[in-house]
Amino acid sequence: MDIINLCEQNSLVGQYMSEIRDKHIQLDRMRFRTNIHRMGQIMAYEISKQLQYRTEGTETPLGVKQCNVLDDQVVISSILRAGLPFHEGFLSYMDNAENAFVSAYRKYLPNSDEFDVHIEYIASPRLDGKTLIIADPMLATGSSMDLAYRALMTKGEPAHIHIVSVVATPKAIDTIKAHLPQDRTTLWTCDIDDELNEHSYIVPGLGDCGDLLYGEKE
């Protein structure tokens, strides 16, 4: 499985990651959402370099030019709710893509920091032979991604899977390596943080991405 960390190269990703992590800039919720959206756009462009293309003649007012156009059928899937603006960033570049959505949430055990991840909803087209992008901004333990992947596989077998995140951890990467097909999975992230705290939040991370995007939940 290929693992691509965009922060290993100098680009605007570093600038946007600085803003996404900054607890003072995070107070501007619209700016936070915009930067997550931007990350989706950047990653869509990077992933597009690995997709399949065909040559078509495009008629201009003065003649015909051969152009390379996307030949893969892409399905963009996100894990609700934090994945929504990330998803929209991808969709703004891959505007002919099909779309899928999965809900996953942590259900904490009584009087405990331990939790189970539950899937309650899935909406997806058939995936057979397509390129599947699964977007989740935070890959902490990898449990939500693993369950989302299993739920999506009930809709068919994609030709290739791209797992995309804003921040990942080595633990999550190990989980994905263990449960997804190594020969047709690529993991993309904007950065990797090594630690998880007792609540399984990424440290230093950026906080609760869903709350920062949309407000605190009860």
NUVOPA-749327 format. One record per residue (C-alpha): residue number from 0; chain; x, y negated, z. Coordinates in steps of 0.02 Angstrom, whole numbers, plus 32768, in hexadecimal, padded with zeros to 4 digits. Example, Ala and Ser with C-alpha at 12.3 -4.5 7.8 and 13.67 -1.06 7.14 Angstrom:
<rs>
k=0&c=A&px=8267&py=80E1&pz=8186
k=1&c=A&px=82AC&py=8035&pz=8165
</rs>
This chain:
<rs>
k=0&c=A&px=8000&py=8000&pz=8000
k=1&c=A&px=8044&py=7F56&pz=7FCF
k=2&c=A&px=8040&py=7ECF&pz=8056
k=3&c=A&px=804E&py=7E1B&pz=801B
k=4&c=A&px=8066&py=7D91&pz=809C
k=5&c=A&px=8054&py=7CE8&pz=8046
k=6&c=A&px=80AC&py=7C8B&pz=80D3
k=7&c=A&px=814E&py=7CE3&pz=80A6
k=8&c=A&px=815E&py=7C68&pz=8015
k=9&c=A&px=815B&py=7BAB&pz=801C
k=10&c=A&px=80B5&py=7B6B&pz=7FD9
k=11&c=A&px=801E&py=7B05&pz=800D
k=12&c=A&px=7FE4&py=7B9E&pz=806F
k=13&c=A&px=805A&py=7B6A&pz=80FB
k=14&c=A&px=800E&py=7ABC&pz=8103
k=15&c=A&px=7F5D&py=7AFE&pz=8108
k=16&c=A&px=7F8A&py=7B82&pz=8189
k=17&c=A&px=7FD3&py=7AFB&pz=81F9
k=18&c=A&px=7F2F&py=7A9C&pz=81F1
k=19&c=A&px=7EC4&py=7B38&pz=8209
k=20&c=A&px=7F25&py=7B67&pz=82A7
k=21&c=A&px=7F2E&py=7AB6&pz=82F1
k=22&c=A&px=7EB4&py=7AAB&pz=8384
k=23&c=A&px=7E9E&py=79F0&pz=8369
k=24&c=A&px=7E7B&py=79F9&pz=82AE
k=25&c=A&px=7E04&py=7A8A&pz=82D1
k=26&c=A&px=7D8E&py=7A0D&pz=8324
k=27&c=A&px=7D62&py=79D2&pz=8275
k=28&c=A&px=7CF5&py=7A67&pz=8247
k=29&c=A&px=7CDD&py=7A31&pz=8192
k=30&c=A&px=7D99&py=7A25&pz=8178
k=31&c=A&px=7DAF&py=7AD1&pz=81C6
k=32&c=A&px=7D2D&py=7B1C&pz=8150
k=33&c=A&px=7D7C&py=7AC4&pz=80BC
k=34&c=A&px=7E28&py=7B0B&pz=80E4
k=35&c=A&px=7DE4&py=7BBD&pz=80F6
k=36&c=A&px=7D8D&py=7BA3&pz=804E
k=37&c=A&px=7E32&py=7B68&pz=8003
k=38&c=A&px=7E88&py=7C05&pz=8041
k=39&c=A&px=7E08&py=7C6B&pz=7FE3
k=40&c=A&px=7E2C&py=7C09&pz=7F44
k=41&c=A&px=7EE9&py=7C1E&pz=7F55
k=42&c=A&px=7EDB&py=7CD8&pz=7F75
k=43&c=A&px=7E62&py=7CEE&pz=7EE4
k=44&c=A&px=7EE3&py=7CA0&pz=7E71
k=45&c=A&px=7F6F&py=7D0E&pz=7EB6
k=46&c=A&px=7F06&py=7DAC&pz=7EA6
k=47&c=A&px=7ED5&py=7D7C&pz=7DF4
k=48&c=A&px=7F8A&py=7D98&pz=7DBF
k=49&c=A&px=7F74&py=7E52&pz=7DE4
k=50&c=A&px=7ED0&py=7E6D&pz=7D87
k=51&c=A&px=7EB3&py=7EB1&pz=7CD8
k=52&c=A&px=7E94&py=7E3F&pz=7C42
k=53&c=A&px=7E5E&py=7E4E&pz=7B8D
k=54&c=A&px=7E7F&py=7DDB&pz=7AFA
k=55&c=A&px=7DED&py=7D81&pz=7AAA
k=56&c=A&px=7DE2&py=7CFF&pz=7A21
k=57&c=A&px=7D9D&py=7C5A&pz=7A60
k=58&c=A&px=7D55&py=7BE3&pz=79E0
k=59&c=A&px=7D88&py=7B2D&pz=79F5
k=60&c=A&px=7D47&py=7A99&pz=798F
k=61&c=A&px=7DE0&py=7AAF&pz=791E
k=62&c=A&px=7E02&py=7B69&pz=7918
k=63&c=A&px=7E12&py=7C0B&pz=797C
k=64&c=A&px=7E8D&py=7C2C&pz=7A0A
k=65&c=A&px=7EB0&py=7CD5&pz=7A57
k=66&c=A&px=7E99&py=7CCE&pz=7B15
k=67&c=A&px=7EB2&py=7D4A&pz=7BA2
k=68&c=A&px=7E0F&py=7D62&pz=7C01
k=69&c=A&px=7DEA&py=7DCA&pz=7C9A
k=70&c=A&px=7DC0&py=7E7F&pz=7C72
k=71&c=A&px=7DA8&py=7EC0&pz=7D24
k=72&c=A&px=7CFC&py=7EC0&pz=7D72
k=73&c=A&px=7D1B&py=7E70&pz=7E1C
k=74&c=A&px=7CAE&py=7E83&pz=7EB7
k=75&c=A&px=7CCF&py=7E08&pz=7F45
k=76&c=A&px=7C98&py=7E48&pz=7FEE
k=77&c=A&px=7CA0&py=7DEB&pz=8093
k=78&c=A&px=7C81&py=7E19&pz=8148
k=79&c=A&px=7BFF&py=7DA6&pz=8196
k=80&c=A&px=7C04&py=7D21&pz=81DA
k=81&c=A&px=7CB7&py=7CE3&pz=81DA
k=82&c=A&px=7CD5&py=7D24&pz=812A
k=83&c=A&px=7C57&py=7CB0&pz=80D6
k=84&c=A&px=7CC2&py=7C16&pz=80AA
k=85&c=A&px=7D54&py=7C89&pz=8082
k=86&c=A&px=7CE0&py=7CE8&pz=800C
k=87&c=A&px=7CA6&py=7C45&pz=7FBB
k=88&c=A&px=7D5B&py=7C17&pz=7F98
k=89&c=A&px=7D72&py=7CB8&pz=7F36
k=90&c=A&px=7CCC&py=7CA4&pz=7EDD
k=91&c=A&px=7CF5&py=7BF2&pz=7EA6
k=92&c=A&px=7D86&py=7C3A&pz=7E40
k=93&c=A&px=7D3F&py=7CE5&pz=7E12
k=94&c=A&px=7C95&py=7C9F&pz=7DE5
k=95&c=A&px=7C5A&py=7D38&pz=7D83
k=96&c=A&px=7C7B&py=7DAF&pz=7E13
k=97&c=A&px=7BF5&py=7E18&pz=7E64
k=98&c=A&px=7BDE&py=7E05&pz=7F1F
k=99&c=A&px=7BCA&py=7E73&pz=7FB8
k=100&c=A&px=7BAE&py=7E4C&pz=8071
k=101&c=A&px=7BC8&py=7EB0&pz=810F
k=102&c=A&px=7B9D&py=7E7E&pz=81C1
k=103&c=A&px=7C12&py=7EB9&pz=8249
k=104&c=A&px=7C17&py=7E83&pz=82FE
k=105&c=A&px=7C6B&py=7EB0&pz=83A1
k=106&c=A&px=7BF8&py=7EFF&pz=8423
k=107&c=A&px=7C50&py=7EF3&pz=84CA
k=108&c=A&px=7C39&py=7F79&pz=854D
k=109&c=A&px=7BEB&py=7F3C&pz=85F2
k=110&c=A&px=7C66&py=7EE2&pz=8664
k=111&c=A&px=7CF6&py=7F0C&pz=85F0
k=112&c=A&px=7D6A&py=7EC2&pz=856D
k=113&c=A&px=7D54&py=7F62&pz=8508
k=114&c=A&px=7CDF&py=7F61&pz=8473
k=115&c=A&px=7C9B&py=7FC5&pz=83E3
k=116&c=A&px=7C86&py=7F7C&pz=8335
k=117&c=A&px=7BD8&py=7F8E&pz=82EB
k=118&c=A&px=7B9E&py=7F7F&pz=8236
k=119&c=A&px=7AE9&py=7F49&pz=8225
k=120&c=A&px=7AD3&py=7F0D&pz=8172
k=121&c=A&px=7B1B&py=7F2C&pz=80C5
k=122&c=A&px=7AEB&py=7EE7&pz=801B
k=123&c=A&px=7B57&py=7F1E&pz=7F89
k=124&c=A&px=7B50&py=7F49&pz=7ED0
k=125&c=A&px=7B96&py=7FEE&pz=7E91
k=126&c=A&px=7C53&py=7FEF&pz=7EA4
k=127&c=A&px=7C89&py=807F&pz=7E34
k=128&c=A&px=7D22&py=8050&pz=7DCD
k=129&c=A&px=7D1F&py=7F9A&pz=7E03
k=130&c=A&px=7D9D&py=7F2C&pz=7E5C
k=131&c=A&px=7D63&py=7F0F&pz=7F0F
k=132&c=A&px=7D9D&py=7E7C&pz=7F78
k=133&c=A&px=7D71&py=7E87&pz=8031
k=134&c=A&px=7D86&py=7DDE&pz=8088
k=135&c=A&px=7D92&py=7DC7&pz=8144
k=136&c=A&px=7DF4&py=7D32&pz=8189
k=137&c=A&px=7E32&py=7D8B&pz=8226
k=138&c=A&px=7E7A&py=7E3B&pz=8222
k=139&c=A&px=7E97&py=7E58&pz=82DC
k=140&c=A&px=7E87&py=7F13&pz=82FC
k=141&c=A&px=7E4C&py=7F46&pz=824F
k=142&c=A&px=7DB2&py=7F9E&pz=8296
k=143&c=A&px=7D33&py=7F2C&pz=8242
k=144&c=A&px=7D8C&py=7F3B&pz=819B
k=145&c=A&px=7D93&py=7FF8&pz=81A9
k=146&c=A&px=7CD8&py=8006&pz=81CD
k=147&c=A&px=7CAD&py=7F86&pz=8146
k=148&c=A&px=7D15&py=7FEB&pz=80CA
k=149&c=A&px=7CBB&py=808C&pz=80FA
k=150&c=A&px=7C11&py=8038&pz=80E7
k=151&c=A&px=7C3F&py=7FF4&pz=803B
k=152&c=A&px=7C7C&py=809E&pz=8000
k=153&c=A&px=7BC8&py=80DA&pz=8009
k=154&c=A&px=7BAF&py=806E&pz=7F6E
k=155&c=A&px=7C33&py=80C4&pz=7F04
k=156&c=A&px=7CEE&py=80D6&pz=7EE8
k=157&c=A&px=7D4A&py=8038&pz=7EB1
k=158&c=A&px=7DE3&py=8041&pz=7E40
k=159&c=A&px=7E47&py=7FCF&pz=7EB3
k=160&c=A&px=7E2B&py=7F7B&pz=7F5B
k=161&c=A&px=7E73&py=7ED4&pz=7F92
k=162&c=A&px=7E68&py=7EB2&pz=804E
k=163&c=A&px=7E7A&py=7DF7&pz=806F
k=164&c=A&px=7E8E&py=7D95&pz=8110
k=165&c=A&px=7ECB&py=7CEF&pz=8152
k=166&c=A&px=7F25&py=7D3C&pz=81E8
k=167&c=A&px=7F4D&py=7DF4&pz=8203
k=168&c=A&px=7FAA&py=7E59&pz=8287
k=169&c=A&px=801C&py=7EF1&pz=8278
k=170&c=A&px=7F97&py=7F57&pz=82D6
k=171&c=A&px=7F13&py=7F2B&pz=8254
k=172&c=A&px=7F8B&py=7F51&pz=81C6
k=173&c=A&px=7FB0&py=7FFC&pz=8212
k=174&c=A&px=7EF4&py=801F&pz=8221
k=175&c=A&px=7ED8&py=7FF3&pz=816A
k=176&c=A&px=7F6C&py=805D&pz=8134
k=177&c=A&px=7F24&py=80F0&pz=8193
k=178&c=A&px=7E73&py=80E6&pz=814E
k=179&c=A&px=7E78&py=809B&pz=809F
k=180&c=A&px=7EC1&py=80EE&pz=8002
k=181&c=A&px=7F79&py=80BE&pz=7FFB
k=182&c=A&px=7F89&py=80CD&pz=7F3F
k=183&c=A&px=7EFF&py=8051&pz=7F13
k=184&c=A&px=7EFB&py=7FD4&pz=7FA2
k=185&c=A&px=7F53&py=7F2C&pz=7FAE
k=186&c=A&px=7F51&py=7EC5&pz=804E
k=187&c=A&px=7F60&py=7E08&pz=803F
k=188&c=A&px=7F72&py=7D91&pz=80D1
k=189&c=A&px=7FA5&py=7CDD&pz=80EC
k=190&c=A&px=8009&py=7D09&pz=8189
k=191&c=A&px=802C&py=7D95&pz=8205
k=192&c=A&px=802A&py=7D7E&pz=82C3
k=193&c=A&px=8073&py=7E07&pz=8330
k=194&c=A&px=8009&py=7DFE&pz=83CE
k=195&c=A&px=7F59&py=7E25&pz=840A
k=196&c=A&px=7F19&py=7DEC&pz=84B4
k=197&c=A&px=7EAD&py=7E52&pz=852D
k=198&c=A&px=7E11&py=7E20&pz=84CA
k=199&c=A&px=7E62&py=7E5B&pz=8426
k=200&c=A&px=7E71&py=7DA8&pz=83E5
k=201&c=A&px=7F08&py=7D7F&pz=837C
k=202&c=A&px=7F92&py=7D1C&pz=83D3
k=203&c=A&px=7FBF&py=7C94&pz=83A8
k=204&c=A&px=7F38&py=7CA9&pz=8323
k=205&c=A&px=7EBD&py=7C1B&pz=8311
k=206&c=A&px=7E2F&py=7C43&pz=8389
k=207&c=A&px=7D82&py=7C87&pz=835D
k=208&c=A&px=7D74&py=7C65&pz=82A3
k=209&c=A&px=7CB7&py=7C7A&pz=829C
k=210&c=A&px=7C9C&py=7BFF&pz=832B
k=211&c=A&px=7D13&py=7B81&pz=82DD
k=212&c=A&px=7CB5&py=7B8D&pz=8237
k=213&c=A&px=7C02&py=7B8A&pz=8275
k=214&c=A&px=7BFC&py=7B67&pz=8330
k=215&c=A&px=7BFE&py=7BD3&pz=83CA
k=216&c=A&px=7B86&py=7C65&pz=83D6
k=217&c=A&px=7B27&py=7C95&pz=8472
</rs>
